[in-house]
Amino acid sequence: MIHKVPQPASPWENFTFASFFACAGGADFGMKAAGANPVYVNEFRRSVAELHRLNHGFPVDTRSITETGVTDYGSPTIMLGGFPCQPFSKAGNQLGGQDARGQMGVVFAEKIMAAKPPAFICENVAPFLTKPEFADVYGAMLAVWGDAYVVTPTLLNACHYGVPQSRERAFIIGYRRDLGIRFRAGTITPSYHTATIRTAIADLVGLAIPMAGKSPLTGHEYAVSALAPYLRAFGRIRGWDQPSYTVVCGIGSLPLHPDPLPICMAGQPGVLLSNQTGTWHRRLTVRECARIQTFPDDFAFGNASLTLAHDVLGNAIPPDLMERIAVAVRSDLVRAGVVSQSAPAQLRLVA
């Protein structure tokens, strides 16, 4: 039995979520910003679970999802999970369902069917929905849900929703069929002004330092390792007034900072030559990546290594994107009579 810590009161009744493959809780920040309260969190990597606890103050079940059951989940309104993307990602092995991690989407679908929440939200990389070789895994998930859910697959680019990076991801959103509703991506409120690298990190210029030793992170460290070989031909640099390239989990593939460095810094640890521009640049720092992913500035890295910090940031669903999705889902669930707005506190006390 997982002890559950009381969360701040929400202005919404019956708007709760269970978070699976939770990582450090990027999606959970977005859900809570939309007014949802967590009732269960699962993340089997203990070091990552500790970062989630540190930043959310909620207990995390570190068992494999395969070992969990309906009685653990707290009867959530929404089951949420970004199942492992490595088998489907261009940066991964692309083995799909032949990789055991590639079957976690099907396992998650089975857990959803066992719990039968009013709604679910699944997330993965775009190729999960666009590449024919992965259709068998998605088809198996659909077969699990059968006629029990009305399922909507969609591709969303985070830069259209207030996130200062180009980040296209697959979302699969389902509503229990008896509710009589269907999710439509067009109901997600877009951003009418493009968020850029400048709006995200301009105030952090001058704070960056190369990573040295194993001291606790301040957040302003950048990696000093070499650029991944397949990126050397073009680099990963966007201008200040553009959205960033995707913030990824692998240090070797991180975007570079837009400001070129003096030629005298050429060859110093972490200073990399971009064949795209012919200029020298450093990588983005941990805090810059967090900003571009729309994590709050008080997100703490605890005792995490630089590698782990970048891993949890790059694997996260950006909180600001998740909030907009959650608000759209909440509106549908209000219309279906599942979620309702709470009465003001003083009225509820009289009642």
DOMI-940031 format. One record per atom (N, C-alpha, C): residue in one letter; x, y, z. Coordinates in steps of 0.02 Angstrom, whole numbers, plus 32768, in hexadecimal, padded with zeros to 4 digits. Layout:
BEGIN
AXYZ ...
# end
This chain:
BEGIN
M802B7FC48000 M800080008000 M802C803E8000 I801F806D7FD2 I804680AA7FCD I802380E27FF3 H804580FF8025 H80278136804B H80218173801F K7FE781948021 K7FDA81CD7FF6 K7FD8820D8020 V7FFE823E800A V8003827E802E V7FCB82AD8016 P7FA682CE8042 P7F7382FD802C P7F9183348001 Q7F6D83457FCA Q7F8383797F9C Q7F5983B77FA6 P7F7083F17F8F P7F49842E7F95 P7F0484267F76 A7ED284477F94 A7E8E84427F7B A7E89845C7F34 S7E6584397F0A S7E5A844D7EC5 S7E16846F7EBE P7E10849E7E90 P7DCE84BC7E84 P7DA0848E7E5D W7DB684517E4F W7D8E84217E28 W7D8183E37E50 E7D4383CB7E4C E7D30838D7E6D E7D3C83527E3D N7D57831B7E59 N7D6282DD7E34 N7D9082E77DF8 F7DC283127E00 F7DF4831D7DCB F7E3783067DE7 T7E4482C57DDF T7E8082A67DFB T7EA4827F7DC5 F7EE3826E7DD2 F7F0982487DA1 F7F3982187DC3 A7F4681E17DA0 A7F7B81B27DB2 A7FB181B87D7D S7FEF81C17D92 S802681CE7D64 S805481917D60 F805C81777D24 F8087813D7D18 F80C381517CED F80FB812D7CF4 F813881407CD1 F8145818A7CE0 A813E819D7D1F A813781E37D32 A8176820C7D2A C81B081EB7D26 C81F0820E7D23 C81F4823F7D5E A820C827C7D52 A821182AC7D89 A81D382D87D8E G819F82C87D67 G815F82E97D71 G815183267D47 G816E832A7D0A G815D83627CDE G811383647CCF A80F7832B7CBB A80B083287CAC A808683367CEA D809F83217D24 D807A832B7D62 D807583757D74 F80AB839C7D66 F80A683E47D6F F806D84017D46 G806883EB7D07 G803484047CDB G7FEE83F17CF2 M7FE683B27D08 M7FA5839C7D21 M7F8F83C47D5D K7FBE83CF7D8C K7FAC83F47DC8 K7F9D843D7DB8 A7FC1845A7D87 A7FB2849E7D73 A7F6C84A57D57 A7F53846F7D3A A7F0E846F7D1E A7EDA84607D53 G7EF084547D91 G7EC184497DC8 G7EB684017DDB A7EDD83D37DBE A7ED6838C7DCF A7F02837A7E0A N7EEA834D7E33 N7F1183357E6D N7F2982ED7E61 P7F6882DF7E71 P7F81829A7E69 P7F65826C7E9F V7F56822F7E8C V7F4381FD7EBD V7F7281C17EBC Y7F9E81BE7E8A Y7FCE81877E85 Y8004819A7E53 V804381887E64 V807C81957E37 V80A781577E35 N80BB81447DF8 N80E6810A7DEE N8122811C7DC4 E815E810C7DDE E819D81167DB8 E81CE80E37DD4 F81E280B27DAB F8208807A7DC7 F825280897DD0 R826D80BD7DB1 R82B380CD7DBB R82B980F57DFC R82DB80D97E2D R82DA80F57E70 R82FA813A7E73 S833081457E4F S835081877E50 S832381BC7E32 V82FD81AA7E00 V82CD81D97DE1 V829281E47E0F A827A81AE7E2D A824281B37E5C A825481E37E95 E829381E27EAB E82A7820E7EE1 E82A382577ECC L82B482667E8D L82AC82AA7E73 L826382BF7E71 H823882907E5F H81F0829E7E5F H81D882AF7EA5 R81EB82857ED5 R81D782927F1B R81F082D67F33 L822F82E57F21 L824D83247F37 L822683607F1E N820D835C7EE1 N81EE83967EC2 N81A283977EC6 H8183835F7ED6 H813A835C7ED9 H811F834C7F1E G814A83327F4A G813283227F8D G80FE82EC7F8F F810182BF7F5E F80CF82897F5A F80F482477F57 P80DC82147F7A P80FE81D37F79 P80FC81B37F34 V8130818F7F23 V813581707EE1 V813C81257EEA D811381007EC6 D811780B77EC5 D814F80A47E94 T818480847EAC T81BD80747E81 T81BB802C7E67 R8184800B7E6F R817D7FC87E50 R81747FD07E04 S81847F9B7DE0 S81737F9A7D99 S81277FA07D91 I81117FC17D5D I80C97FC67D51 I80A97F817D4D T80CF7F4F7D38 T80B37F0C7D31 T80A17EEE7D75 E80BE7F097DAB E80B17EEF7DEE E807A7F167E12 T805E7F497DF2 T802B7F727E12 T7FE67F5C7DFD G7FB47F727E23 G7F6F7F5F7E14 G7F3E7F977E23 V7F007F8B7E11 V7ECB7FBD7E15 V7EC57FDA7E5C T7ECE7FB07E8E T7EC57FC87ED3 T7EFB7FFB7EE7 D7F317FFE7EC1 D7F66802F7ECF D7F5680757EB5 Y7F2A807A7E83 Y7F2680B67E5A Y7EFB80EE7E76 G7ED380E17EA9 G7EAC81167EC8 G7E71812F7EA0 S7E5581057E74 S7E1981177E4C S7E21815B7E2A P7E5381647DFF P7E5F81A57DE0 P7E2B81B57DAA T7E2381F57D9D T7DFA820A7D64 T7E2081FE7D23 I7E6282097D26 I7E8D82037CEB I7EC981D87CFC M7EDA81A87CD0 M7F1981847CD4 M7F4781A07C9F L7F8281B57CB4 L7FB181DA7C8A L7FF381B57C86 G800F81AF7C4A G8050818E7C45 G807381997C03 G80B281AC7C06 G80DD81AF7BCB G810981707BCC F80F1813A7BAE F811480FA7BB2 F815680FF7B8B P818680D27B98 P81CA80DA7B7E P81CD80E57B33 C81F581177B1F C81F8812B7AD9 C8234810F7AB4 Q826680F47AD8 Q82A480E07AB7 Q829980AF7A7D P826A80807A81 P826080527A49 P824180727A0B F822980B07A11 F820680D179DA F8229811179C2 S825A812879E8 S827A816879DA S82B1816179A5 K82BA8197797F K82F1819A794F K833481957973 A833781AB79B1 A837581A779D8 A837C816679FE G8349813A79F8 G834A80FA7A1B G835980C179EC N834780847A01 N8357804A79D7 N8323803B79A2 Q82E8805979A7 Q82B180527977 Q829D8009796C L82A17FE279A2 L828D7F9C799E L82427F9279AB G82217FC879BF G81D97FC379CB G81C87F8D79FE G81977F6579ED G81807F317A1A G81B17EF87A25 Q81E77EF579FD Q821A7EC17A07 Q82457ED07A44 D82457F0F7A5A D82667F237A98 D82327F1C7AD0 A82447EFE7B07 A82147EF47B3E A81F57F367B54 R821C7F6D7B52 R82017FAE7B65 R81CA7FC47B35 G81CE7FAC7AF7 G819C7FBE7AC5 G81587FA17AD3 Q81547F717B01 Q81137F537B13 Q80F37F767B4F M81167FA97B6B M80FA7FCA7BA6 M80BB7FF17B97 G80B380077B59 G807580287B46 G803A7FF97B4A V80457FBA7B37 V80107F887B3B V80017F787B84 V80367F727BAC V802C7F667BF4 V80047F9F7C13 F80157FDD7C01 F7FF080167C1B F7FA780137C05 A7F9B80017BC6 A7F567FFB7BAE A7F307FC77BD7 E7F517F917BE9 E7F317F5D7C12 E7F207F777C58 K7F4D7F9F7C75 K7F3F7FBC7CB6 K7F057FED7CB2 I7F0180137C7C I7EC980417C72 I7E8780197C6F M7E887FE37C49 M7E4B7FBC7C42 M7E367F9C7C84 A7E677F8A7CAD A7E577F6D7CEE A7E377FA17D1C A7E507FDF7D19 A7E3780147D46 A7DFA80387D2A K7DF5803C7CE8 K7DBD805D7CC5 K7DB080A47CDD P7DE380CF7CDD P7DD781157CEF P7DAE81387CB9 P7D9081717CC8 P7D6C81967C94 P7D9881A97C58 A7DD981B67C65 A7E0481CE7C2F A7E4B81B57C39 F7E7081B47C02 F7EB881A67C05 F7EDD81D17BD3 I7F1D81DD7BE1 I7F4982027BB5 I7F8A81DC7BAF C7F9C81C77B73 C7FDC81A67B66 C800781D57B3B E804981D07B45 E807781FA7B1E E80B381D27B08 N80CD81E27ACD N810A81C47AB4 N812681F07A7D V815D81DB7A5F V817A82017A27 V814D81FB79EA A8154822B79BC A8128822D7981 A812C81ED7957 P816781CE794C P816881927922 P813C815A793B F812A815A797B F80FD81267994 F80BD8124796B L80A5815E7956 L80688161792F L8074816678E4 T80AE817E78D0 T80B9818D7888 T80DD81557862 K8103812B7885 K812A80F77862 K810380B5785F P80F9809B7823 P80D2805C781B P80ED80227844 E81308020784E E814D7FE77871 E813A7FE578BB F811D801B78D5 F8108801B791B F80BC80137922 A809B800A78EA A8051800678EC A80397FC97913 D80637F957917 D804C7F59793B D80447F677986 V80707F9179A1 V806B7FA079E9 V802D7FCB79F6 Y80247FFF79CD Y7FE8802879D6 Y7FA97FFF79CB G7FAB7FD37999 G7F717FA8798B G7F617F7B79C6 A7F957F6279E7 A7F8A7F377A22 A7F6B7F5F7A5A M7F7F7F9E7A62 M7F607FC97A96 M7F167FD47A86 L7F077FE37A48 L7EC17FED7A34 L7E987FAE7A3F A7EB67F747A32 A7E937F357A3C A7E827F2B7A86 V7EAF7F3F7AB2 V7EA27F3A7AFA V7E667F657B0E W7E657FA27AF4 W7E2E7FD07B06 W7DEC7FBC7AE5 G7DF07F9D7AAA G7DB57F877A87 G7D827FBF7A7F D7D437FB07A90 D7D0D7FE17A8C D7D0280077ACD A7D2C7FFA7AFE A7D2180197B40 A7D3280637B40 Y7D5F80797B13 Y7D7580BF7B11 Y7D7080DB7ACA V7D61811B7AC7 V7D6581417A89 V7DAA81617A88 V7DD4814B7A5A V7E1B815B7A5A V7E2C818C7A23 T7E5281C17A34 T7E6881F37A04 T7EB481F77A04 P7ED581E379CD P7F1D81EE79C8 P7F2B823279A7 T7F5F825479BD T7F6E829579A0 T7FB882A479A8 L7FD382CD797B L801882E67980 L8015832F7994 L803B834279C7 L803D838779DF L8086839F79E1 N809183DB79C7 N80D383F979CD N80D1842C7A05 A80FB84227A37 A80F9844C7A73 A810184967A65 C812584A87A2F C813084EE7A20 C80F085137A0F H80BB84EF79FF H807B850F79F1 H8052851B7A30 Y806D85067A69 Y804785097AA8 Y807085297ADF G8098855B7ACD G80BB85837B00 G80FD85687B18 V811685337AF9 V815585147B0D V818B852B7ADC P81C385457AF3 P81F585637AC6 P822485307AA6 Q820784FC7A88 Q822F84CB7A63 Q820384A77A31 S8222849079FB S8200846479CC S8202841E79E9 R81C8840479F9 R81C583C27A1B R818483A17A07 E8185837979D4 E8148835779BD E8142831379E1 R8109830779FE R80FD82CA7A22 R80B882AE7A12 A80B3826C7A1A A807382497A10 A804D82467A52 F800E82577A4F F7FE182517A89 F7FA682257A75 I7F9281F97AA2 I7F5881CE7A97 I7F2A81DB7AD2 I7EF081F67AC5 I7EC2820B7AFA I7E8181E57AF2 G7E6B81C57B27 G7E2F819D7B23 G7DFD81AF7B59 Y7DBD81AD7B46 Y7D8681B77B76 Y7D5B81787B77 R7D4681647BB2 R7D1B81297BB7 R7CDC81347B8D R7CCB81027B67 R7C96810A7B35 R7C53811E7B53 D7C4481087B90 D7C0381187BAD D7BFB81627BBC L7C3281897BB9 L7C2E81D17BC6 L7C1281F87B8B G7C1581DA7B50 G7BF981FB7B15 G7C2082367AFC I7C6182387B08 I7C8B82707AF2 I7CC882567ACC R7CE682817AA4 R7D2382707A7F R7D5382AB7A85 F7D93829C7A90 F7DC582D17A93 F7DD482EB7A4E R7DDA832D7A48 R7DED834E7A09 R7E28837C7A17 A7E5E837179F1 A7E9C839779FD A7E9183E179F4 G7E6183F479CA G7E54843B79BE G7E3A846079FA T7E27843C7A2F T7E0E845D7A6B T7E4784727A9A I7E84845E7A8B I7EBE84747AB2 I7ECE84BC7A9F T7ED284E77ACF T7EDE852E7AC1 T7F2685377AAA P7F3085517A6D P7F75855C7A54 P7F92859C7A72 S7FD385A47A69 S7FF485E37A7C S7FF386117A40 Y7FE0864F7A4A Y7FDB867E7A12 Y801C86A47A08 H804D86997A32 H808F86B67A2A H80C3867F7A33 T80F186787A04 T812286437A08 T815486517A40 A815A86217A6D A818C86267AA1 A81D086157A82 T820486397A94 T824586337A75 T827B86257AAA I82B686167A91 I82EF860D7ABD I82FA864C7AE6 R82F386867AC6 R82FD86C57AEA R82CD86CD7B24 T828D86C07B18 T825C86C87B4E T826886967B87 A8288865D7B77 A829186297BA9 A82D086327BD2 I830886447BB3 I8348863F7BD8 I8375867C7BD2 A835E86B37BB4 A838B86ED7BAB A83A687077BED D837F87027C22 D8395871C7C63 D83C986EF7C85 L83D786B57C68 L840886877C85 L844D868E7C66 V845486BA7C35 V849586C57C15 V84C886DB7C4A G850286BE7C47 G853886D07C75 G853C86A47CB2 L850B86777CBC L850B864C7CF7 L852986077CEA A853385F67CAB A854785B27C99 A858F85A37CAF I859885647CC7 I85DA854D7CDA I85E385067CC1 P862084F27CAC P862A84AC7C98 P8625847E7CD3 M860A84437CC7 M860384127CFD M864783FA7D13 A865383FA7D54 A869383E37D6E A868683BA7DAD G86A2837E7DB0 G869B83557DEB G8654833B7DF5 K8645832B7E32 K8603830E7E42 K85DF83367E77 S85EB83767E79 S85C983A17EA9 S857F83A47E9A P855483B17ECC P850C83B97EBE P850083EF7E8A L84D083E37E5F L84C384127E28 L84A684547E41 T84BF848A7E25 T849E84CB7E2F T846984D67DFB G846E84B17DC4 G844184BA7D8B G846184DF7D51 H849985007D5E H84B885297D2A H84F385057D08 E84F984C47D15 E852F849E7CF6 E851D84887CAF Y855084847C85 Y854784677C42 Y8578842E7C39 A856583FE7C0F A858E83C27C05 A85CD83D27BDD V860283AE7BEC V864283BA7BCB V865583827B9B S862883537B8E S8637831C7B61 S863083317B18 A864783077AEB A864783167AA4 A860183137A87 L85F883327A4C L85B883307A29 L85AE82EB7A0B A857082D27A0C A8562829179EE A8576829279A4 P8596825D798C P85B1825D7947 P857E826F7912 Y854082577917 Y850F826478E2 Y84F782AC78E2 L850982D37916 L84F5831A7918 L852D83497901 R856A832F78F8 R85A1835B78E9 R8599837E78A6 A8576835F7878 A8570837B7835 A854683BA7833 F851A83C37864 F84ED83FE7860 F84E4842278A3 G84F8840378DA G84EF8424791B G84A58429792C R849884467966 R84528450797C R844D8495799A I844B84C6796D I8449850C7983 I840D852E7964 R83E6854E798D R83B0857A7975 R83BF85C0798E G83A685F27969 G83B08637797D G8386864A79B9 W8399868279D8 W8377869A7A15 W832B86A17A0C D831686B579D1 D82CF86C479C7 D82AA868C79A4 Q82C3864F79AD Q82A286137994 Q829585E479CF P826785B579C7 P8262857F79F9 P82A1855479F6 S82B485387A2D S82EE850C7A30 S82E284CB7A09 Y831884AA79F7 Y8312846479E4 Y82F8843D7A21 T82E184007A15 T82C783D67A4B T82FB83CB7A81 V82E783D57ABF V831083C27AF8 V830A83777B01 V834283547AF8 V8342830C7AFB V836282F47B3B C836082B37B47 C837B82987B86 C83C582887B82 G83E0827F7B46 G8426826E7B3E G845282AB7B39 I848482B07B64 I84AF82EB7B64 I84D082F67B20 G84E482C07AFF G850682C77ABF G84DC82E87A89 S849A82E97A91 S846E83057A5E S844B83457A73 L846283627AAB L8442839F7AC3 L844C83D97A93 P841D84077A8F P842784447A67 P8461846D7A83 L847D84977A58 L84B284C47A6B L849585097A79 H84B8852F7AA2 H84A285737AB3 H84A985A07A76 P847A85CF7A6B P847D85F87A2E P84B886287A2A D84D3863C7A62 D850B866C7A60 D854C864A7A4D P856E86627A18 P85B086477A08 P85E3865D7A3C L861486347A48 L864986437A79 L8687865C7A56 P86B286827A78 P86F0869B7A5A P871C86627A42 I8740866D7A0C I876A863979F0 I879F86217A21 C87B0864C7A52 C87E186387A84 C87C885FF7AB0 M878685F37AB0 M876985BD7AD8 M8765857C7AB2 A8778857D7A72 A877585417A49 A879D85087A69 G877E84CE7A6C G87A084947A87 G879B848C7AD2 Q878084BE7AF5 Q877784B67B3D Q873F84827B4A P874184617B84 P870E842E7B92 P86C7844A7B8A G869F84267B63 G865A843A7B5A G864F84707B27 V8684848A7B07 V867D84BC7AD2 V868484987A8F L864F849A7A68 L8649846F7A2D L8643849879EE L8661847F79B8 L865E84A07977 L862084897953 S85F984B9793B S85BE84A97913 S85CF84B178C9 N85CA847B78A4 N85D48480785C N859B84A4783A Q856484AC785E Q852B84D17844 Q853C851B783C T85618535786D T8570857D786D T85BA858D7869 G85E5855A7876 G862C85667878 G8643858B78B6 T8619858C78E8 T862985AF7927 T8629857E7961 W864785957998 W864D856B79D4 W8617857C7A06 H85FB85487A25 H85C385527A53 H85C8851F7A8C R85A985307AC4 R85A185007AFA R855C84E17AF7 R855484AA7B1D R8512848D7B22 R84E684B77B51 L84A684AB7B4E L847884C97B7D L848584AD7BC3 T847B84D67BF5 T848284BF7C3A T844384997C4F V844784797C89 V840E84557CA4 V83D384847CAE R83DF84BF7CCC R83A784ED7CDA R838B85097C99 E83B685157C67 E839D852D7C27 E837084F87C07 C838384B97C0B C835984847BF1 C831784817C17 A831A84897C59 A82DD84897C82 A82AF84C27C6E R82CA84FC7C63 R82A285367C4D R828185277C09 I82A8850C7BDA I828D84FE7B98 I825884C87B9B Q825C849C7BCC Q822984697BD6 Q81EE84847C01 T81F284C27C17 T81C084E57C3F T81B984C87C86 F81EE84AC7CA1 F81EF84997CE7 F81F484D87D12 P81DA84D67D4E P81DF85107D7B P8227851B7D91 D823885597D9F D827D85697DB4 D8290854B7DF7 D825F85387E20 D8270851A7E60 D827584CE7E5B F827584B47E1E F827F846C7E16 F82C5845B7E2F A82C9842D7E5F A8309841D7E80 A832583DC7E63 F836783DB7E5B F838883A07E3F F83A683747E75 G83A283897EB4 G83B983607EEB G840083487EE1 N840A83067EE8 N844C82E87EDF N845582CA7E9A A842A82DD7E6B A842E82C07E27 A846F82D37E05 S848882A57DDD S84C282B37DB2 S84AB82DE7D78 L84DA82FB7D53 L84C983217D18 L84A582F57CE5 T84BC82B77CDF T849D82887CAF T8455827B7CC2 L8448826E7D02 L840382607D18 L83D7829D7D11 A83F282D87D21 A83CA83167D1B A83B383207CD3 H83E183187CA3 H83CE83207C5D H839E82E87C47 D83A782AC7C63 D837B82747C51 D833382837C64 V8328829B7CA2 V82E382A67CB8 V82C482E27C95 L82EC83147C83 L82D1834D7C5F L82BF833A7C18 G82EC83177BF6 G82E083057BB0 G82A882D47BA6 N829B82AA7BD9 N826582797BD3 N822182957BE7 A821F82D17C01 A81E182EC7C1D A81B083067BE8 I817083037BF9 I813E83297BD4 I814283717BEE P814A83A37BC3 P814F83E87BDD P811183FB7C06 P811B84147C43 P80E184257C6D P80AF84537C4B D80C684867C27 D809784B67C09 D806C84957BD3 L808984677BAD L806184427B7C L802F84157B9F M804683F27BD3 M801983C47BF7 M7FDF83EB7C17 E7FED84267C30 E7FB7844E7C4E E7F81845D7C1B R7F9584717BDF R7F6284817BAC R7F3A84447B97 I7F5B840B7B92 I7F3783CD7B82 I7F0683BD7BBB A7F1E83C27BF9 A7EF483B17C33 A7EB783DF7C38 V7EBF841E7C28 V7E86844D7C2A V7E5284397BF6 A7E6984257BBA A7E3A840F7B86 A7E1583CF7B9C V7E3A83A07BB9 V7E1B83627BD1 V7DEA83727C0A R7DFE839E7C36 R7DD283B17C6E R7D9083CD7C53 S7D9383F77C21 S7D5684147C05 S7D2883DE7BEA D7D4483AC7BC8 D7D1B83757BB0 D7CFC834E7BE9 L7D2283427C1E L7D08831C7C56 L7CD483427C7E V7CDA83847C7F V7CA583AE7C9D V7C6583A67C75 R7C6C83A97C33 R7C3183A27C08 R7C10835E7C10 A7C38832B7C1F A7C1D82E87C28 A7C0382DC7C6E G7C0C830D7C9B G7BF383067CDF G7C2182DF7D0D V7C5F82D37CF7 V7C8E82AE7D21 V7CB182DD7D52 V7CC583177D3A V7CE783497D63 V7CB883857D6C S7CBC83A37DA6 S7C9483E07DB1 S7CBD84127DD8 Q7CAA84527DD4 Q7CCE84867DF8 Q7CB784877E40 S7CE7848A7E6D S7CD7848B7EB4 S7CB384CB7EC7 A7C8784C57EF9 A7C6985027F16 A7CA085267F3D P7C9985687F45 P7CC9858C7F6F P7CCE856D7FB4 A7D0985717FD2 A7D16854E8012 A7CE285608048 Q7CCF85A1804C Q7CA285B48082 Q7C5C85968077 L7C48858D8038 L7C07856F802B L7C088525803B R7C418504802C R7C4584BD8039 R7C4684B08084 L7C6084DF80AC L7C6084D680F4 L7C1884DB8110 V7BF0850980F4 V7BAA850F810A V7B8484D080F9 A7B9084B680BD A7B6E847980A9 A7B82843F80D5 
# end
